[in-house]
Amino acid sequence: MKWIRVNMSDLSIKVEEAPKKYEQMGGRWLTSSVIADEVPATCHPLGPLNKVVIAPGILSGTTAPSSGRISVGTKSPLTGGIKEANAGAKFGQYLKRMGYSAIIIEGQPKDKESRYLLSINKEKLELVDASEYKFMGLYELSEKLASKYGKDVGIASVGPAAEHLLAGTGIAFNDIENAPARYAGRGGVGAVFASKGLKAIVTEAVTGQATILNHELFETGRKKLLSALQEHAVTKPKGALNTYGTAVLVNILNEAGALPTRNFSRGTFEGAKKISGEAMAEAAAKNPKAGMMGHRCHPGCVIGCSVIYPDAQGKSHTSVEYETLWAIGANCEIDDLDAIAQMNSMCNDIGLDTIEFGDAVAVAMEGGLLPFGDAKGAIALLEEVKKGSPLGKIIGSGCGTVGKVFGVRRVPAVKNQGMPAYEPRVIKGIGVTYITTPMGADHTAGYSIAPEILGVGGKPDPHTNEGKVKLSKDFQATTCFIDSTGCCVFTAFAILDIPSGFEGMVEACNAVTGANWTTSEAFEIGLNVLKMEHQYNLSAGFSANDDRPPEFMKLEPVPPHNMVWDMADSELDSMWK
Amino acid sequence: MKITVALYAGLKARALAPQGASEFDIDVPEGSKIGDIIKLLDLPDDEVANIFVDRSIKDREFVVKDGQRVAFFPLIAGG
């Protein structure tokens, strides 16, 4: 296995043969292992000792379906713990096809004002001066880089908010049409990337297939996974994700009384239908020139959950997702879909995580900075973030910081990371995931919503605590493995109900790595990754006291179910026993 | 008795619903079960995957009461 090591202190680039222990790793398994091995747990996240590890999944660059995810690992400036955030993009597929399993970025340039671009192609790796792109918005940057390096190149880049070193920023990967819309969004990975003096990485477009050791086994596995994805009602062509996008969830969470509204003070939102997947599908049907459902984030995705939303002026916005519609919409009581789409594009442009931004604005609304429902005010705050004004820096630092500055007690965060779009007092399993995942509040870390609300992979009562630690742990461990394969986490919907799909995924991984894992062993790999990440956080100074919900969730019943968080701390602690 | 019906994610096009409406009131006999309402609306039974009554998950055997809100979904997911 080869990886690229870039030292930003002396601007050196080395291609190294990775030590044998990493040979079969990819994605999150690889990023978290390198961070655990090479980054001191107590280092400052924005200092020279932290590193950014960018790793495509095991199957990325192959023809395995929906396998183009790329992981970014670092020590998070938002949580202070280990972080993995991933996105679906051609960038990782190109990297893997060139034979690189990771890029490790370390050190820091002495001149904080300097900006560099890392160019990667088959013949040459080089760091070039990028001062002309300093504080440039990412839509403009993507266009400039595509005209300079080629229209099909892969781009990883950070926006002005990340250059201001704000903890609510991500790394943008360009999509098939070159929009900087595929985000490894959470936990401030963008700020760490920017702290290295990097503005962007550009990879040459590479066709073909990444190295496969056993083609026959790969084909067997690929077909089994593909068949599960094409058969399942959620992931199949013209299925729910393909037709309505991820925002098909808005109405069901609202009907479940678990759509966090007005900064987590209610579970239903009057304007839910206006910001739903159904509303976007209607708009896209009316204006097919500017809108599209079933858009794909990377070549080879067979699900197509991405959406290009056309606003009333005919402007296209890629990709307006459920989490964004909830964070900036219901959570801020904004029901203007066009305004949310505009803010989504602004976040893409300046490099901000839409979940953390929505949580931050809702807390600011609670603190009296602006009224709930004030879309224009929220847009003005984004302008402040872009400028890097003191107020903008506060908003861009996430909901925890905003809560402290404005004296707000109702801050929906765990490990200082803002909660996503599911009310944990009502849906207990996702609450366990938010609270215990080493990532800070993160729904993708263990998406128990699938069985608890959607009836996928079981149907446990969302309102009860019983069995939820095990449910979350099983989801978290399995997700760690899926995040290591490069497969989209949405493949889980199909393989939860169709076990041959998971067998196929593992067989395809065996064909690429030369391993001989069973599905149980794949689960164990995931569990060990999870434990390693937890151990890293303990070394960074975390304790069981960090695996706790925000206090208000124990004290304030949330209507309409009027439930509080009522799981014993000792039960949460059983996650790690 | 009168209940409110809400149909999502394509189900409105598959039901005997007032034209274009995804949410409407209907009269149903006392003692009606969710399964009876699915038949009354001519919803494709095998496509109705998730049912909520007044914000809580229910199954086809649940007996609805006057004034309740019943929401129907096919199998969906996202995140």
HADDOCK unambig.tbl for C-alpha pairs under 7 A between the chains (distance, minus, plus):
assign (segid A and resid 233 and name CA) (segid B and resid 75 and name CA) 6.34 0.50 0.50
assign (segid A and resid 234 and name CA) (segid B and resid 75 and name CA) 6.33 0.50 0.50
assign (segid A and resid 234 and name CA) (segid B and resid 76 and name CA) 5.37 0.50 0.50
assign (segid A and resid 234 and name CA) (segid B and resid 77 and name CA) 6.09 0.50 0.50
assign (segid A and resid 240 and name CA) (segid B and resid 76 and name CA) 5.27 0.50 0.50
assign (segid A and resid 240 and name CA) (segid B and resid 77 and name CA) 6.95 0.50 0.50
assign (segid A and resid 241 and name CA) (segid B and resid 77 and name CA) 6.75 0.50 0.50
assign (segid A and resid 241 and name CA) (segid B and resid 78 and name CA) 6.48 0.50 0.50
assign (segid A and resid 246 and name CA) (segid B and resid 78 and name CA) 4.18 0.50 0.50
assign (segid A and resid 246 and name CA) (segid B and resid 79 and name CA) 5.75 0.50 0.50
assign (segid A and resid 247 and name CA) (segid B and resid 78 and name CA) 6.84 0.50 0.50
assign (segid A and resid 248 and name CA) (segid B and resid 9 and name CA) 6.88 0.50 0.50
assign (segid A and resid 248 and name CA) (segid B and resid 78 and name CA) 6.75 0.50 0.50
assign (segid A and resid 249 and name CA) (segid B and resid 77 and name CA) 6.51 0.50 0.50
assign (segid A and resid 249 and name CA) (segid B and resid 78 and name CA) 6.05 0.50 0.50
assign (segid A and resid 255 and name CA) (segid B and resid 52 and name CA) 6.52 0.50 0.50
assign (segid A and resid 255 and name CA) (segid B and resid 55 and name CA) 4.93 0.50 0.50
assign (segid A and resid 256 and name CA) (segid B and resid 52 and name CA) 6.77 0.50 0.50
assign (segid A and resid 256 and name CA) (segid B and resid 55 and name CA) 4.41 0.50 0.50
assign (segid A and resid 256 and name CA) (segid B and resid 56 and name CA) 5.76 0.50 0.50
assign (segid A and resid 257 and name CA) (segid B and resid 55 and name CA) 5.23 0.50 0.50
assign (segid A and resid 278 and name CA) (segid B and resid 9 and name CA) 6.43 0.50 0.50
assign (segid A and resid 322 and name CA) (segid B and resid 79 and name CA) 6.43 0.50 0.50
assign (segid A and resid 323 and name CA) (segid B and resid 79 and name CA) 6.84 0.50 0.50
assign (segid A and resid 450 and name CA) (segid B and resid 77 and name CA) 6.95 0.50 0.50
assign (segid A and resid 454 and name CA) (segid B and resid 50 and name CA) 6.89 0.50 0.50
assign (segid A and resid 454 and name CA) (segid B and resid 75 and name CA) 6.96 0.50 0.50
assign (segid A and resid 454 and name CA) (segid B and resid 76 and name CA) 6.53 0.50 0.50
assign (segid A and resid 454 and name CA) (segid B and resid 77 and name CA) 6.38 0.50 0.50
